[in-house]
Amino acid sequence: MALNPNDNRLFSLLMSGLWGIPPPSDLFIGINEEDWQYIFKQASKQGLMGIVYDGLSQSNKTVLPRSLQLTWAVNVDAMEQRYNKHYQTLEQLTALYRQEGIRLMLLKGLGLAAAYPIPSHREGGDIDIYLFGDYEKGNSIMEAMEIKVDKGKTVNPKHSVFHFKSIPIENHKWFLNYEYAFKHSKTIEDKLYGLIDYKSCETLKIGNEMVYIPPPMFNAFYLIMHAVSHLSGFGVVVRHLCDWAVFLKKYHHNIDFEELKTIFAETGFLKAVQVFTSLTVHYTGLPSEYAGPLYVPDPELENKLLHKGILHKVYEDVSTIKHPFKVLYVKIIRLMENNKMNNLLHGRIFTLKYFYAILIKRLRYPRKIFRFPK
């Protein structure tokens, strides 16, 4: 299935925003306000609001309708303000922990945003941190400040969650999920632990503070496995492709691609990694040489994943679905679609284990079966 004209325009603007190359002007001949509204909404859903806005600035011929231009500018301004709030909060959190003798490593987020042409135009959410063995101490400091810390079974057990200066913080005890279908991720988790000595980390200046950034090989394993885990539940958006693209562009010389390929093959994730990487090359404009042996095109599978798993997910808008049995029906349909894609990416055994994990979670919290998360 070929891209529809407006998705094609979206990706053209995305490439312009990432690499500073003007989009082909003939791509926008005959475009109308309805088309622009589609591009705007798709950019918003895919976490591309800022990047596509930058792409628009690369061409004088892609003139937005005035009302949408103002709306888009307001949204990007709000994004920049959120980035600044995150930046200031991270600086304050780092200073607080430093005074207690704790080093802070930043995962994804602001550290990855630094690889973008305009860091504040990368869509962000929470702040993920790792405290080099001081996980419990970091939580205790928050609790001593009467800040609620959620941990254990109430959240994903790999990290605690608290709000510092109103910003959600995920304090990681470990890095990857390795239960059920992702059991073999434990091999990669062990590899990550061997790569996080703070002496081998890069540093990033945040205001008057200095945070640690994982070394390139750590991020190569971590970023792609984070994306692969989201793929299993159709939780990937195009921004994840952009993250992988800007990372590979900046650090490809520092990555042992053969080691990555070997370990992903041993753990059963190589096919998913290669499909995700090939999508990244084809739809962000990343030169294929920056992806090494992880770039192995599979047009048919890429096409299915892009359309059904990223751009046009089944029952994507659930805001109007309220009836409990309608919610259950939608969740079953979504799970069936997930299973089809997981079977293509990982095989039947992984798919059965993933289905079993979902079933166990739903039986453990049955009330969640009949409602969508807020």
N, C-alpha and C positions, 0 to 999 in steps of 0.2 A: 504494500500500500504506500503510494507516494504521499509526501507531505501535502496538506492543503495549502493554498497560496499564502494564507496568513501565518501559518506555522513556519512556512519557508521564509517569510519576511521577518518573523521573530528571530529565527536563527541567524539570519543575515545581520540583523542589528546587534545580536549577541556577539557575534564574531567581531564586529566593528568596535563594540564597547570593550572587549577583552584585548584586542591587538591594535586598535587605532587605525584600522583600514576602512576607508569609506565604503558603504554598501553600494552595490550596483544600482544606479539610478533607475534603470528600466524595470527593476523589481517592483517599484511603487507606482507605475503607470496605472491609472484607473482606480486607485485605492479610494475608498469612501469612508465616511465617518463610522459606519457600522464595522468596517474592517479594522479601523484603528481601535475601536472599543474592544474588539476581540483580542487584538494584540496586547492591549493594556491589561485586560483581565488575565490572559494567559501568562504574561510577564509577572503579574502579581502572584498567581497560583504557583508558578515555578521558581519563585525566589529570585527573579531577575529584574525587578523594578529599576534598581540603580544602574545595572550593567547595560540594559537596553536603552535607558535614558542617555547614557554616555554614547551609545551607538548612534542615537538620533543626532547628537551634536556633531557627528562626523560628516553629515550630509546636509547641504543647504536645500536639497530638493525634496526631502521627506518632511513636508510641513504638516504638523499636527493641527487638527481643529483647535481653535483658540480655547474653548472650554476644557478640552481634554489636556491641552498643554498646561493649563493652570493646575488642574487636578493632579497631573503627573508630577509637576514641580513641587506641589505641596507634599505629596507622598515621599518624594526623594528627600525633601527637607526634613521630614519627620524621621526618615531612616538615618540621616546624618546626626540628628539629635540623639537618637537611640544609641548610635555608635559612640558618640561623645560621652553619654551617660555610662555605657559599659566601660569605656576607657577610664573614666574617672573612678568608677567603682573598683575596677581591677587595681588601679594604682593604690587606692585606700586599703583594699584587702591585702595586697602585697606588703604594704608598709606595716600593717597590723601583724601579719604573720612574721615578717622579718624581725620585728621587735621581740617576738617570742622565740626567735632562733629557728624559724621554719623557712625552708626554701620552697618556692612555688614554681611549678612547671605548668605552662598553659597548653591545653590541648585544643586543636582546631581553632574555631572562633577568631579572636583578634590576631592571633599569631598567623593563621592562614590568610586572614584578610590583608596582612602586610605584603603578600605576594600579588595582590590585585593592583591594577593601575591606580584606582582610587579606593583605598581600604574601606572608607565609610560607605561605599556603595555595594559592599557584600552584605547580603541579608543575614542577620544574626539572630540568635535566640538567647540561650543561657550561656553561662561561662563555665567551661569545663577545666578543672584543675587537678593536679597530682602533687602531693606534698612529700614525696621521697621518704615514705615510711612513717610520716607523721599524720596519717589519716585520722586516728583517734584523737590525737592532740588538737588537730585542726577543728574537729567537731566540738571538742570540749571547750575550746575558746569561744566558739559561737554560743554554746549553751550557757557559759558563764556570763555572756552578754544578754541572756534571756531571749536569744534567737532560737526559734524552733528548728530542730534538725531531724528530718525524716530519714530513716535508714532501715536496713533489714528488709523484711517482707512487705513493708508499706510502700517501698519504691523498688526500682531495679537494684538488686543486692550488690552490684559492682560499684555503686557510688551512693553517698548520702546526698541529700538535697536540702539546702537552706536558702533563705533570701537575705542578702546583704545589701543595704541601701535600696531595697525594693527590687533588686536584680536577682533572678534565680541562679544559684551556684550549684554545680554538681562536683562534689569532692570525690575523686575516684580512689577506690581501694584497689581495684584492678581495672583492666581496659576492655576486655571482650566478653561477650556472652559465650559460654561453652557448655550449655546444657542441651540435652535432647539432640536435635538435628545438628547443632553446632558443637558437638562434643569434640571434634577434631580441631576446633579453634584453640584448644588448650595448648597444642604444640606451638601455635603462633603466639599465644599469650606468654609462654615461657621464653620465647625468642625476644619478645618485647622487653621483658624484665632484664634480659642480658644487655639491652641497648640503652638503658635509662640512667646510667651513672651521670650525675649532674656535670661532671668534668668533661663529658663528651657532648653536652648539650650546647646549642647556640643560645645567645641571649638577645633579648629585645627590650629596648628602653621604653617604659610606659611612664610618661611624666618624669618624676624624679626617682622612680623605682626601676629595678631591673628584674625581669622575669626570665625564666628558662624556657627555651623552645626545644622540642624533641629533635634529636639528630635525624638526618634525612631518611636513613633506613628504617628507623622507628616509624616515622610518618608514612613511609611507603607501605609498610604492613598495616598500620593502624587505619589510615584513611580509606584504603581500598576495602578492608574488612568491615569497616563501619558502613560503607556503601553497600557491600554485599549483604550484610545483615538486614539493611533496610529494603533491599530488593526483594527479599523473601516475603515481606508483607506489603509490597507495593508502596513503600514509604519514601521512595526516591523521587526527587524533583530534578530539574535540569541544573539547578545550582550545584548539586553534588558533582555533576559532570564538570562544571566550571572549576570547582575546588581541585579536582584531580588534574585538570588541564594546567592551571596556573602553577600547581605544585610540580608537576613533571617538567614544565617549561623552565622553572627556576633551578630544579635540583637534579635533573636527569644525569648530569655528570657525576653525581655523588651516590648514585644508586647501583647496586649490584643486581641487575635484572635477572641474571641466571640463578642467583640464590632465591630471589622472589619466585621465579618460575618453578624451581625445584620444590620449594616448601608448599606452594599452592597446589602443585600436582600431588604431593604426598598427602595433603589434607583434604583433597577433593574439591577445592574451590577454584581451580585453574580456569575451567570453562567460564564460570561466572565472571571472574576477574578479566578474562580476555574479551568477553562480550561487552562488559562495562567500559573497558579501555578503548575498544574499537568504536563504541558509541561516542566516547569522548573525542576521539580523533575526528570522526566524521561530522559531528554536530557542534563542536566548538572551534574547529579550524586548527587544532593543535597539530603541528607537523608529526607524521607518524614515526620519524626517527627518534623522537623524544620518548616514545613508549616502548622501545626495544622489543623483545619477544612477547610482550604482553599484548601487542597489537596483532591480532589474528582475525581478520574480517569474517563475519558470518552474516551476510546480508539478511537472510530470512529470519534468523533468530533476533538480530538487532531490530529489525522492523517490528516484530511482534512485541518485543520488550518496550520499544520506544512508544508505540501507539497504545498498547493495552496496559502497560505498567507505569508509564510516566506521563504522557501527554493527555490521554483520554481514558482515564480509569473508569471502570464500571461503577455506577452509582456514586460518582464523585461528590455531588452536592447532596448532602443528607439533611440540610437545615430544615426542610419542610416535612421530614419523615418523623412522625411522633408516635403512631400506633405501635405498641410493643411487638405484635406479630409481623408487622411490616418491617420493623427494625431487624427482627430475627431473619426474615426472608432475605433482606439486603445483605446481612452478614454472611449468610450461607452462600449466596451468589458470589460475593467477594472472595470468600474462602475457596470456592471452586476455581475461580480464576487464578488465585494465588497458587493453588496446587498444580494447575496446568503449567504455569510458568516455572515453578520450582522443579517440576519433573523434567522440563527441558534443560534447565540450568544445572541441576544437581543430581537428577536421577530419582528413581522410585523410592529407594530406602530413605533418603533425606526427606522426601515429600511426606512419607508416612510418619516419620519422626516429628516433622514440623506440625503436621495435623494433630498428632497425639499431644504435643506440647500445648497447642491452642485449646484442645479439648480439656486438658487438665486445668488450665488457667480458668476456663469458663465454669467448670464444675466447682472450682475452689471459690469463685466469686459469682454465683449464679445471677445475682441482680444485674450484673453488667451485660448479661446476654441480651436483655430487652431494651437497652438504651445505648446511645452513642456517647463517647466521651465528650465533655464540654470543652 
